[in-house]
Amino acid sequence: MFRDIFPNCCEHEVGNLTVDGALSERDAPMLPTRVLEVGIDQYDQDRPSVRLHVTSQPERAHYIALSHRWGLQSSQEMPMRTTLDNLTQRCEKIEFDRLPLTFRDAITITRALEVRYLWIDALCIVQDDQKDWLEQSSQMGFIFRNSFITLAIHSAKNSSEGFLWRSQVPRFLSVQPHQTEKGGRNEFYTSTSMLSDSAILRNFKDSELSHRAWVLQELCLSPRILHVVEDRFIWECVHRPVAIGEESVDTPASILRRSPSNHTQQWLKLIERYSSCKMTKSDDKLPAIAGISNIWATLGGTDHVEPYYYGIFESNIINSLLWMRRDEPVNRKARRVPTWSWASVDGEIQLYQEAI
């Protein structure tokens, strides 16, 4: 089953499929601090429970990461979260039926791919522990760069909406417009049209997921991504860029995968795109891109890490200072970073065009 789902172009890259197509743990990456153990040996049981697994260092295994929208921001409407009060309980057992539908669908795919572990930010980071949040956010680049696959859920507006049901919408609907004189109903069937490539492309580009700051980093660093857009599953990797119909799509991951020979110019293009993304907490401006900057610092192929100051690399510092706020007046967040950095303002910026 696994070989039927996983593209052949990536098999040599992973390099650890067993004879029957399942994953072995040879050359597996280090696990994040916490992961959900979904229990592939329980796959045939009816809705088995899962649990939060705290890794013992060093511990290596494959895992899938979920990139998704949290949804509404009030404390009553946020997704199920791990907190200091329920951390011990989460490590013992999490009832499958109590999980939000998006999380359940992600677990279903993880089990179908015969991967034992799944990383979901809301459950694998202790949300009310500032120390843990800072430690885990600094590891975000590592988490997504080492994930076996990242599931990018574009269509679910929140964690409760789910996404697998979209591929199960019936192609024919029964319609009963009015009641007849004899008490029966006239009934006829109508077909439901499939979404066109242009509709899928529009939903992909306009999805909230494509415009979130933290998500840009997640998708930029992930080596293999399974995008879920309405009823369509779209694969992306270094060998297979995103194409919907006849149109190729420029994604965050495609920017990082370009030739490193002009990586400083690509960084400027990336931060222009990043500046237009939304974030809930403005103080996350640099933490939400820290994982990319750590990777980017080594793209030049030099033996040392390139110096980096508040969103600006030393090798391109002059061009990086030639920025302005696009369309709206500058509203500097002086306490966040020095005012000469593009990260000192919220909203979209524009860099001097000859610099990029």
Disulfide bonds with the S-S distance in Angstrom:
none
